[in-house]
Amino acid sequence: MDKPSPRESIISSNETAFVRGCHEISFAQSDESVNELPLIVAHTLPSGAIRTSRGFATSDGFMKARCYICEEGEWKWEAKNLAGRCIETGEFQAMESPLPGKLSVSKHDPRQLQYDSGKWYLHFGDNAYRFLDAEENRWKSYIDQAAQAGFNRIRTQLDSPIGSLVKADGKRLNLQTWDAIEERLVYALKRHPEIQFELILFGENTEALLKFGDGDLLSHLVLRYAIERFAPLPNIHWSIANNLSIENEAVQSALAMAGECLYENDPWNSLITVAGNRFAPPPAAESKWQSILSLSSLGQVIGDAILAERVKISKPILLVEDRGEHQHGPRFPRYFFRRLFWGTLLSGSMPTYRGLNTDSASDRNYNGIEGYYDSCNGGHLRYGAHDLLKIKQFFADTKISLENWKPNDTLSGSNPLLVKSMISDNATQCIAYVANPESYAAHSPNGYDGMHSDQISDTSQTFTTFTLALPFSTGKIRWFNPSTGEWNGSAEITKNSTTLLTPTPGDWVVWVQRG
């Protein structure tokens, strides 16, 4: 019989497991209560380091404990009860694998992300807030089509208005709900291990966060249970809250408490973030516990809010909310999102799409969880994310990672509404996105009122010229069509300042290499 592939055995209970996968041990338990998490497991890694986790109960009567496999070689574990008595010991062999693993901050650039495999993470996010909601029954088609469309990070709320994490008595965890959540996360993990999930712990429920800050025991149990059950999964990281306003000290204190709890109790170092109000700077940006910064805005096609944060701190920045196809929707979604994705990337950040209104229950119309292509074919979406795969193709063709690249719009005329540009760390390569909109007046991505140029403009049907002022005088340019994924000609350059004419009307990407 053939050995199981890493994708089939990402979560293993055997004597062998895969690096960047997960290993778990199980014990039968007779007591259904989970309020004490009565199992402590110390994992000794091949390097000699020790990571300690606690057990979690499942509705089928088992107490389990997991570890994320971050090293190759022999692992040993010892399980004890709360009194310190050894229950069982064991070991397993971790074998190298092609799995991507968890996300981490890039070892080469503190503003970028990578998989634990070392591969640069070209981020394309989607907001699917109710993906884990038990009432949303189209979750399989959603995640399969998200992978097909090129998304690799899904923001979703751990708790929802319908599927409560605690029982009606408010005293115990609802294990059936947790099991259903895990089913969806593990389904995605085994089929699409490259897709990462940001679990938003408190959603937009500020009262729940304040309750945690007041020391509510059940709230703290929920957080600790989430850590023990989900943190060892290779596709999980955390967001504390979404659209959080931190205008008072009580919210700030509760946020800090939650962040520190995650940072100190997650032995697998899962990334942590929090998303504040739209147009507000990232909350608690300087905090040690916050590893990535989340921004919300409208019309960030030139990335001005991103660039403002980059000069303050060297952490990865994610644009997690902008216009959606229905929420504050643009008139020409496909062009807007293509322009937004390129503009965000070349501003040194990471883009996120929003299609349906996934913070509302499904109504077979514009709300809820539905596969991207199903939504397009049903007329609910207008192909807003169709060019995402073309962007991935560009980076695959050029073998470029944006680690240590720097946004520099002065290279292309200092008008980023027309042309956005970025340069490599050694100044030997440059990428410019020629947006060429039919209108770029009255652009103001700082409010809701009025019609903004990014919202109403399509691509211009005229050719456009622009000048590149390069730090080298010889080299080669190649033209890439961002809506077709085709390369369209090349030319040699022989001077620093070069005026270029687009091959056809519309928007284009130009890649420049020093000769």
DAFEN-V513413 format. One record per pair of residues at least 4 apart in sequence whose C-alpha atoms are under 6 Angstrom apart, sorted by the first residue. I is the first residue (numbers start at 0). J is the second residue. Records with the same first field share a line. If there is no record, write none. Layout:
I=J + J
This chain:
5=9
6=189
9=20 + 21
10=21 + 22
11=16 + 22
12=22 + 23 + 24
14=91
15=91 + 92 + 93
16=93
17=93 + 94 + 96
18=68 + 69 + 71 + 93 + 94 + 95 + 96
19=68 + 69 + 98 + 100
20=68
21=66 + 67 + 68
22=65 + 66
23=64 + 65
24=63 + 64
25=62 + 63
26=61 + 62
27=61
28=60 + 61
36=54 + 55
37=80 + 81
38=53 + 54 + 79 + 80
39=52 + 53 + 78 + 79
40=51 + 52 + 53 + 77 + 78
41=50 + 51 + 76 + 77
42=49 + 50 + 75 + 76
43=47 + 48 + 49 + 74 + 75
44=48 + 74
45=72 + 73 + 74
54=63 + 64
55=62 + 63
56=61 + 62
57=61 + 174
58=174 + 175
66=231
67=231
71=93 + 94
72=92 + 93
73=91 + 92
74=90 + 91
75=89 + 90
76=88 + 89 + 90
77=88
78=85 + 86 + 87
79=83 + 84 + 85 + 86
80=84
99=114 + 116
100=114 + 115 + 233
101=114 + 115 + 233 + 234
102=113 + 114
103=112 + 113
104=112
105=109 + 111 + 112 + 113
108=402 + 403
109=313 + 314
110=313 + 314 + 315
111=315
112=120
113=117 + 118 + 119 + 120
114=118
122=349
123=150 + 151 + 350 + 351
124=150 + 152 + 153 + 351
125=153 + 351 + 352 + 353
126=153 + 154 + 353
127=154 + 155 + 357
128=155 + 156 + 357 + 358
129=357 + 358
131=180
132=162
133=162
137=369
140=144 + 370
141=145 + 369 + 370
144=370 + 371
145=150
146=150
149=388
151=194 + 195
152=194 + 195 + 196
153=196
154=196 + 197
155=198 + 199
156=198 + 199 + 202
157=198 + 199 + 200
164=172 + 173
165=171 + 172 + 173
166=171 + 172 + 173
181=185
182=186
187=191
188=192
195=234 + 235
196=234 + 235
197=236 + 237
198=237 + 238
199=238 + 239 + 240
200=239
201=239 + 240
202=240 + 241
203=241
209=253
210=215
211=215 + 218
212=253
220=224
225=229
226=230
236=269 + 270
237=271
238=271 + 272 + 273
239=273
240=273
241=274
242=274 + 275 + 276
243=275 + 276
244=275 + 276
245=250 + 251
248=252
258=288
259=263
260=264
261=265
262=288
270=290
271=289 + 290
272=289 + 291 + 292
274=293
275=281 + 282
277=295 + 296
278=295 + 296
281=293 + 294
291=314 + 315
292=316
293=316 + 317
294=318 + 319
295=319 + 320
296=321
297=321 + 322 + 444
298=444
300=339 + 342
301=342 + 415
302=343 + 346
316=348
317=348 + 349
318=349 + 350
319=351
322=327 + 328
323=328 + 353 + 354
324=328 + 354
329=454
330=454 + 455
332=383
333=382 + 383
335=339
336=340 + 383
338=342
339=343
340=350
343=348 + 350
344=348 + 349
345=406 + 421
346=406
355=365 + 366
356=366
357=366 + 367 + 368
359=366 + 367
360=367
361=366 + 367
362=366
365=379
373=377
374=379 + 380
375=379 + 380 + 381
386=482
389=484
392=396
394=398 + 399
403=424
404=422 + 423 + 424
405=421 + 422
406=421
407=420 + 421
408=413 + 419 + 420
409=413
410=467 + 468
411=466 + 467
415=419
417=434 + 435
418=432 + 433 + 434
419=431 + 432
420=430 + 431
421=429 + 430
422=428 + 429
423=428
427=512 + 513
428=511 + 512
429=510 + 511
430=509 + 510
431=508 + 509
432=507 + 508
433=506 + 507 + 508
434=506
435=458 + 459 + 506
436=457 + 458 + 459
437=456 + 457 + 458 + 459
438=456
439=452
441=451 + 452
442=451 + 452
452=456
458=505
459=505
460=504 + 505
461=504
462=501 + 503 + 504
463=500 + 501
464=499 + 500
465=498 + 499
466=497 + 498
467=496 + 497
468=495 + 496
469=495
471=495
472=493 + 494 + 495
473=492 + 493 + 513 + 514
474=491 + 492 + 512 + 513 + 514
475=490 + 491 + 492 + 511 + 512
476=489 + 490 + 510 + 511
477=489 + 509 + 510
478=486 + 487 + 488 + 508 + 509
479=485 + 486 + 487 + 508
480=484 + 485 + 507
